[in-house]
Amino acid sequence: MMNSLASNGSRNPVITPAKLARLKEVLLTTLLGDLPTIALGVYLRKLLYSQIFGQFGKFICIEIGVKFYGTSNIQIGDRVKICSGVRLNSLGAENNRITLGSGVTLERGVDIGTLQNSFIEIGEATYIGLYTCITGYGNIKIGKNCLIAAHSGIYGNGHIFADPSQTIGDQGVTRKGIVIEDDCWLGHGVTVIDGVTIGRGSVIGAGAVVNRDIPPYSIAVGVPAKVIAQRNRI
């Protein structure tokens, strides 16, 4: 009887490396995540979080109350600032990945999450405004020197009905993805739908819904977004 219990693992559960890494992540982020600056919170997070992230650069500032899940799949470059209330979630699939390039700023309340083996990449010196949400089954790539204003939504989800063979699991979504090229500006409350590319240097007006490709150096407004002018190329 005892041999049977031992062999099926009910009395001796296996502690895998992945479980140990997750335990270490939970312990460190729970102990340090809510330490205020006055109690050396920023310094201690910078010192000890390097042990749990896939990549952790220099001169990183992580404010109080930031939530991390799946840190081994999160890569952070140099001089990144992550403000209070941000949530980065890369759990759920082995090949999920979130990458923040050097000089990225995530303002308060930003929510970024990968789903089934997808990546979200934010390029160097890009600013993500208050309470913006970036998530989806499709890959999302945001280029360098972009400005995403507050309360925007970038959603790599695309529901389909005609061809069930293209769905992912029982979610009924396709895997397309979003690309926002370098030097783009998205105004307050912009929504970007799956399968869209916004060309380099484009400006999207506040409240627009982008559901089709925008050519480089365009100015687009409205629901759905339509190009109304072209910008001078620099």
C-alpha positions as CSV (number, residue, x, y, z in Angstrom):
1,M,0.0,0.0,0.0
2,M,2.8,2.4,1.0
3,N,4.7,1.6,-2.2
4,S,1.6,2.2,-4.3
5,L,1.1,5.7,-2.7
6,A,4.8,6.6,-3.2
7,S,4.8,5.5,-6.8
8,N,1.7,7.5,-7.9
9,G,3.1,10.6,-6.2
10,S,0.2,11.3,-3.9
11,R,2.5,11.4,-0.9
12,N,5.6,12.6,-2.6
13,P,4.7,15.3,-5.2
14,V,7.5,16.1,-7.6
15,I,8.9,19.6,-7.3
16,T,9.9,20.5,-10.9
17,P,12.3,23.3,-11.8
18,A,9.4,25.3,-13.2
19,K,7.5,25.0,-9.9
20,L,10.6,26.1,-7.9
21,A,11.1,29.1,-10.2
22,R,7.4,30.1,-9.8
23,L,7.7,29.7,-6.0
24,K,10.8,32.0,-6.0
25,E,8.9,34.5,-8.1
26,V,5.9,34.5,-5.8
27,L,8.0,34.9,-2.7
28,L,10.2,37.8,-4.0
29,T,7.3,39.7,-5.6
30,T,5.1,39.3,-2.6
31,L,7.8,40.4,-0.1
32,L,9.1,43.3,-2.2
33,G,6.3,44.3,-4.5
34,D,4.6,46.6,-1.9
35,L,7.7,48.0,-0.2
36,P,7.6,51.8,-0.5
37,T,10.4,53.9,-1.7
38,I,11.1,55.2,1.8
39,A,11.8,51.6,2.9
40,L,14.3,51.1,0.0
41,G,11.6,49.4,-2.1
42,V,12.9,50.6,-5.5
43,Y,16.5,49.7,-4.6
44,L,15.7,46.2,-3.3
45,R,13.5,45.4,-6.2
46,K,16.2,46.4,-8.6
47,L,18.7,44.3,-6.7
48,L,16.8,41.1,-6.2
49,Y,14.4,40.9,-9.1
50,S,17.3,40.2,-11.5
51,Q,17.2,36.6,-10.0
52,I,13.8,35.8,-11.5
53,F,13.5,37.6,-14.8
54,G,14.5,36.3,-18.2
55,Q,16.5,39.5,-18.7
56,F,16.9,42.4,-16.3
57,G,18.8,45.4,-17.4
58,K,20.5,48.3,-15.6
59,F,19.0,51.4,-14.0
60,I,15.4,49.9,-13.9
61,C,12.8,51.7,-11.7
62,I,9.9,49.6,-10.5
63,E,7.5,51.5,-8.3
64,I,5.3,50.1,-5.6
65,G,2.4,47.7,-6.3
66,V,3.5,46.3,-9.7
67,K,2.3,42.8,-10.3
68,F,4.4,40.2,-12.3
69,Y,3.4,36.7,-13.4
70,G,5.7,34.4,-15.3
71,T,8.9,36.5,-14.8
72,S,11.2,34.0,-16.5
73,N,9.4,34.8,-19.8
74,I,9.7,38.6,-19.3
75,Q,12.7,40.5,-20.6
76,I,13.4,44.1,-19.5
77,G,16.1,46.4,-21.0
78,D,18.0,49.2,-19.5
79,R,16.5,52.4,-18.0
80,V,12.9,51.1,-18.0
81,K,10.4,52.7,-15.7
82,I,7.4,50.7,-14.5
83,C,4.9,52.8,-12.5
84,S,2.5,51.8,-9.7
85,G,-0.4,49.5,-10.5
86,V,1.1,48.0,-13.7
87,R,0.4,44.3,-14.4
88,L,2.6,42.1,-16.6
89,N,1.4,38.5,-17.1
90,S,3.3,36.0,-19.2
91,L,1.9,32.8,-17.6
92,G,-0.2,30.2,-19.3
93,A,2.1,28.8,-22.0
94,E,5.8,27.8,-22.2
95,N,6.7,30.1,-25.1
96,N,4.9,33.3,-24.0
97,R,7.2,36.3,-24.0
98,I,7.0,39.9,-23.0
99,T,9.9,42.2,-24.0
100,L,10.4,45.8,-22.9
101,G,13.2,47.6,-24.8
102,S,15.6,50.0,-23.2
103,G,14.0,53.3,-22.2
104,V,10.4,52.1,-22.2
105,T,8.0,53.7,-19.7
106,L,4.8,52.0,-18.5
107,E,2.5,54.5,-16.8
108,R,0.2,53.7,-13.9
109,G,-2.3,50.9,-14.4
110,V,-1.0,49.5,-17.7
111,D,-2.0,45.9,-18.2
112,I,0.0,43.6,-20.5
113,G,-0.7,39.9,-20.9
114,T,0.3,37.2,-23.4
115,L,-1.9,34.2,-24.0
116,Q,-1.2,30.9,-25.9
117,N,2.5,31.0,-26.9
118,S,2.4,34.6,-28.1
119,F,4.8,37.5,-27.6
120,I,4.4,41.2,-26.9
121,E,7.4,43.3,-27.8
122,I,7.7,47.0,-27.0
123,G,10.6,48.8,-28.7
124,E,13.1,51.2,-27.2
125,A,12.0,54.6,-25.8
126,T,8.3,53.9,-26.3
127,Y,5.8,55.4,-23.8
128,I,2.6,53.5,-22.8
129,G,0.1,55.8,-21.2
130,L,-2.2,55.3,-18.2
131,Y,-4.5,52.3,-18.0
132,T,-3.7,51.0,-21.5
133,C,-4.4,47.3,-22.1
134,I,-2.2,45.2,-24.5
135,T,-3.2,41.6,-24.8
136,G,-4.2,38.8,-27.2
137,Y,-3.6,35.4,-28.8
138,G,-1.8,37.0,-31.7
139,N,1.7,38.5,-31.4
140,I,1.9,42.2,-30.8
141,K,5.0,44.3,-31.8
142,I,5.2,48.0,-31.0
143,G,8.2,49.8,-32.4
144,K,10.7,52.3,-31.1
145,N,9.9,55.9,-30.0
146,C,6.1,55.4,-30.1
147,L,3.7,57.2,-27.9
148,I,0.5,55.4,-26.8
149,A,-1.8,57.7,-24.9
150,A,-4.0,56.8,-21.9
151,H,-6.8,54.3,-21.9
152,S,-5.9,52.8,-25.3
153,G,-6.5,49.1,-26.1
154,I,-4.3,47.0,-28.4
155,Y,-6.0,43.6,-28.8
156,G,-4.5,40.7,-30.7
157,N,-7.8,38.7,-30.7
158,G,-9.8,38.0,-33.9
159,H,-13.0,36.0,-33.7
160,I,-13.9,33.8,-36.7
161,F,-16.9,31.7,-37.5
162,A,-16.5,30.4,-41.1
163,D,-13.5,28.0,-40.7
164,P,-13.3,26.2,-37.4
165,S,-10.0,24.6,-38.4
166,Q,-8.3,28.0,-37.8
167,T,-9.4,28.4,-34.3
168,I,-7.1,28.1,-31.2
169,G,-8.6,25.5,-28.8
170,D,-12.1,26.3,-27.8
171,Q,-11.6,30.0,-27.9
172,G,-12.7,30.6,-31.5
173,V,-10.0,33.0,-32.3
174,T,-7.4,33.3,-35.1
175,R,-3.7,34.0,-34.5
176,K,-3.0,37.1,-36.7
177,G,-1.2,39.8,-34.7
178,I,-0.6,43.5,-34.6
179,V,2.4,45.6,-35.8
180,I,2.8,49.3,-34.8
181,E,5.9,50.5,-36.5
182,D,8.5,53.0,-35.2
183,D,7.6,56.7,-34.3
184,C,3.8,56.2,-34.2
185,W,1.5,58.3,-32.0
186,L,-1.8,56.9,-30.8
187,G,-4.2,59.4,-29.1
188,H,-6.3,59.0,-26.0
189,G,-8.6,56.0,-26.1
190,V,-7.5,54.5,-29.4
191,T,-8.5,50.8,-30.0
192,V,-6.4,48.7,-32.4
193,I,-7.9,45.4,-33.6
194,D,-6.1,42.2,-34.5
195,G,-4.5,41.8,-37.9
196,V,-3.6,45.4,-38.3
197,T,-0.3,47.1,-39.2
198,I,0.1,50.8,-38.5
199,G,2.9,52.2,-40.7
200,R,5.9,54.1,-39.5
201,G,5.4,57.7,-38.3
202,S,1.6,57.6,-38.4
203,V,-0.7,59.5,-36.0
204,I,-4.0,58.0,-34.9
205,G,-6.6,60.5,-33.5
206,A,-8.2,60.2,-30.1
207,G,-11.0,57.6,-29.8
208,A,-10.3,56.0,-33.2
209,V,-10.8,52.3,-33.9
210,V,-8.2,50.9,-36.2
211,N,-9.5,47.8,-37.9
212,R,-7.4,48.0,-41.2
213,D,-3.8,48.7,-42.1
214,I,-2.7,52.4,-42.0
215,P,0.1,53.4,-44.5
216,P,3.3,55.0,-43.2
217,Y,3.2,58.7,-42.2
218,S,-0.6,58.8,-42.3
219,I,-3.0,60.8,-40.1
220,A,-6.1,58.7,-39.4
221,V,-9.2,59.5,-37.3
222,G,-12.7,58.1,-36.7
223,V,-14.6,54.9,-36.1
224,P,-13.4,53.0,-38.1
225,A,-10.2,54.9,-38.6
226,K,-9.8,56.5,-42.0
227,V,-6.7,58.3,-43.4
228,I,-7.4,62.0,-43.8
229,A,-3.9,63.3,-44.5
230,Q,-0.2,62.5,-44.9
231,R,2.6,63.7,-42.7
232,N,6.0,64.9,-44.0
233,R,8.6,62.2,-43.8
234,I,11.5,63.2,-41.6
